[in-house]
Amino acid sequence: MSRIIAGRAKGQRLATPKGDRTRPTTDRVREALFSALASWFGTAEEPAEHHLDGVAVLDLFAGSGAVGLEAASRGAARVTLVEADAPTAKLVRSNARAIGASVDVVTGRLPSALSSVGGGWDLVFADPPYDLADELLAELLEQLAGSGALAPKALVVVERAKRSPVPSWPAHFTDTWVREYGETVLHFGATN
């Protein structure tokens, strides 16, 4: 079980998929991520339920939906979660109902599923399987950068294992940085 850390749904539990097909972002990493996001969006002094007010969030490789649902709890204006596995996508919908979050859940494989999520995303979080080929991750980032999916001054965050190589950021990303949390690494890429 995972839980919502802060915001309107603080403390509510989320069901996680059975087995080892998904690897939920730990509460510790999510807490650090959302602290960094509140700083990025200039809302760190606001109550947690307003940290992402007006922000459009796209959660790729959603798994249990913990990151996207946390964003919804923190006031995101629009949240879409993409998950390839149909039973897991159904679990995300169930988690959203359980915490009273209004989100869209798209069942589809990436990067082709990007064509069904529209554009204007201020924040994209991607937590692909650690064994995803580097070329596929690079293709996904290229498609995000070149498809009109991103809003101006968007932020893309990619979660990877410490032993994974740094993502190949397309030229569209003008600023990149890394934060490490034990064996988990968050790679940040900002557009201009």
C-alpha positions as CSV (number, residue, x, y, z in Angstrom):
1,M,0.0,0.0,0.0
2,S,1.0,3.5,-0.8
3,R,-0.6,6.8,0.5
4,I,-1.2,10.3,-0.6
5,I,1.4,12.5,1.2
6,A,-0.3,15.9,1.2
7,G,-3.1,18.0,-0.1
8,R,-6.8,17.4,-0.1
9,A,-6.5,13.6,0.0
10,K,-3.6,13.5,2.5
11,G,-3.2,10.2,4.2
12,Q,-5.6,8.3,2.0
13,R,-4.3,4.9,1.0
14,L,-3.7,3.7,-2.6
15,A,-3.9,0.1,-3.7
16,T,-0.9,-1.1,-5.6
17,P,-0.8,-3.7,-8.3
18,K,0.0,-7.2,-7.2
19,G,3.3,-8.9,-8.3
20,D,6.5,-7.2,-9.5
21,R,5.3,-5.7,-12.8
22,T,5.2,-2.2,-11.3
23,R,7.6,-0.4,-9.0
24,P,5.7,2.4,-7.2
25,T,7.6,5.6,-6.5
26,T,8.3,5.5,-2.8
27,D,6.7,7.9,-0.4
28,R,10.1,9.4,0.4
29,V,10.9,10.0,-3.3
30,R,7.4,11.4,-4.0
31,E,7.7,13.8,-1.0
32,A,11.1,15.1,-2.3
33,L,9.7,15.3,-5.8
34,F,6.7,17.4,-4.8
35,S,8.8,19.6,-2.6
36,A,11.0,20.4,-5.6
37,L,7.9,20.9,-7.8
38,A,6.5,23.4,-5.3
39,S,9.8,25.3,-5.4
40,W,9.8,25.2,-9.3
41,F,6.3,26.4,-9.6
42,G,6.8,29.1,-6.9
43,T,4.1,27.8,-4.6
44,A,6.2,26.4,-1.7
45,E,4.7,28.9,0.7
46,E,1.2,27.9,-0.2
47,P,-0.8,25.2,1.5
48,A,-0.1,21.8,0.0
49,E,-3.5,21.6,-1.7
50,H,-2.5,24.6,-3.8
51,H,1.1,23.6,-4.7
52,L,0.1,22.7,-8.3
53,D,-2.9,25.1,-8.8
54,G,-3.3,25.7,-12.6
55,V,-0.7,23.1,-13.6
56,A,-1.5,20.4,-16.2
57,V,0.1,17.1,-15.3
58,L,0.8,14.1,-17.4
59,D,1.9,10.9,-15.6
60,L,3.5,8.4,-18.0
61,F,3.9,4.7,-17.0
62,A,1.5,5.4,-14.2
63,G,1.5,2.1,-12.3
64,S,-0.7,2.6,-9.2
65,G,-1.1,6.3,-10.1
66,A,0.5,7.5,-7.0
67,V,2.4,10.4,-8.6
68,G,-0.6,11.6,-10.8
69,L,-3.0,11.3,-7.9
70,E,-0.6,13.1,-5.6
71,A,-0.6,15.9,-8.2
72,A,-4.4,16.0,-8.2
73,S,-4.5,16.1,-4.4
74,R,-2.1,19.1,-4.6
75,G,-4.5,21.1,-6.8
76,A,-3.3,20.3,-10.4
77,A,-5.8,21.7,-12.9
78,R,-5.7,18.7,-15.2
79,V,-4.2,15.3,-14.7
80,T,-3.9,12.4,-17.2
81,L,-2.3,9.1,-16.3
82,V,-1.1,6.7,-19.0
83,E,-0.7,3.0,-18.2
84,A,-0.1,0.1,-20.7
85,D,-1.5,-2.7,-18.6
86,A,-5.3,-2.7,-18.6
87,P,-5.8,-4.2,-15.1
88,T,-3.4,-1.7,-13.7
89,A,-5.2,1.2,-15.5
90,K,-8.4,-0.1,-13.9
91,L,-6.7,0.0,-10.5
92,V,-5.7,3.6,-11.1
93,R,-9.3,4.5,-11.9
94,S,-10.3,2.8,-8.7
95,N,-7.7,4.7,-6.7
96,A,-8.9,8.0,-8.2
97,R,-12.5,7.2,-7.2
98,A,-11.4,6.2,-3.7
99,I,-9.7,9.6,-3.1
100,G,-12.2,11.7,-5.0
101,A,-9.8,12.8,-7.7
102,S,-11.0,13.8,-11.1
103,V,-8.4,12.5,-13.5
104,D,-8.2,10.9,-17.0
105,V,-6.7,7.5,-17.3
106,V,-5.5,6.3,-20.7
107,T,-4.7,2.7,-21.4
108,G,-2.0,2.4,-24.0
109,R,1.6,1.7,-24.8
110,L,4.1,4.5,-25.0
111,P,5.3,6.4,-27.0
112,S,2.3,5.7,-29.4
113,A,-0.2,6.6,-26.6
114,L,1.1,10.2,-26.6
115,S,-1.1,10.9,-29.6
116,S,-4.2,10.4,-27.4
117,V,-3.3,12.7,-24.5
118,G,-3.4,16.1,-26.2
119,G,-1.0,18.9,-25.3
120,G,-0.3,21.8,-23.1
121,W,1.4,19.8,-20.3
122,D,3.2,21.9,-17.8
123,L,4.6,18.9,-16.0
124,V,5.3,15.4,-17.3
125,F,6.4,12.6,-15.0
126,A,7.8,9.5,-16.6
127,D,8.6,6.4,-14.5
128,P,9.4,3.8,-17.1
129,P,10.4,0.3,-16.2
130,Y,14.1,0.4,-15.3
131,D,14.8,-2.2,-18.1
132,L,13.3,0.1,-20.8
133,A,15.8,0.4,-23.6
134,D,17.6,3.8,-23.6
135,E,16.6,4.2,-27.2
136,L,12.9,4.0,-26.4
137,L,13.2,6.5,-23.6
138,A,15.1,8.9,-26.0
139,E,12.3,8.4,-28.5
140,L,9.7,9.2,-25.9
141,L,11.5,12.4,-24.9
142,E,11.9,13.4,-28.6
143,Q,8.2,12.8,-29.2
144,L,7.3,14.9,-26.2
145,A,9.6,17.7,-27.3
146,G,8.5,17.7,-30.9
147,S,4.8,16.9,-30.8
148,G,3.4,20.1,-29.2
149,A,2.6,18.0,-26.1
150,L,4.5,20.4,-23.8
151,A,3.4,23.9,-22.7
152,P,6.0,26.7,-22.9
153,K,8.4,26.4,-19.9
154,A,7.4,22.8,-19.2
155,L,9.2,20.5,-16.8
156,V,9.8,16.8,-17.5
157,V,10.9,14.5,-14.7
158,V,12.2,11.0,-15.4
159,E,12.6,8.5,-12.6
160,R,15.4,5.9,-13.2
161,A,17.7,3.6,-11.2
162,K,21.0,4.9,-10.0
163,R,22.7,2.4,-12.4
164,S,20.7,3.6,-15.4
165,P,22.4,6.0,-17.9
166,V,21.3,9.7,-17.9
167,P,18.4,10.2,-20.4
168,S,19.3,11.7,-23.8
169,W,17.6,15.0,-23.5
170,P,16.6,16.6,-26.9
171,A,17.8,20.1,-27.7
172,H,14.4,21.4,-26.8
173,F,15.3,21.0,-23.1
174,T,17.5,23.9,-22.2
175,D,18.2,23.1,-18.6
176,T,18.7,19.7,-17.0
177,W,19.6,18.5,-13.5
178,V,19.6,15.4,-11.3
179,R,18.6,14.6,-7.7
180,E,19.5,11.2,-6.1
181,Y,17.5,9.5,-3.4
182,G,19.2,6.2,-2.5
183,E,18.9,3.9,-5.5
184,T,16.4,6.2,-7.2
185,V,17.4,9.1,-9.4
186,L,15.1,11.9,-10.6
187,H,16.3,13.5,-13.9
188,F,14.7,17.0,-14.5
189,G,14.5,18.6,-17.9
190,A,13.1,22.1,-18.5
191,T,12.1,23.8,-21.7
192,N,12.4,27.4,-22.5
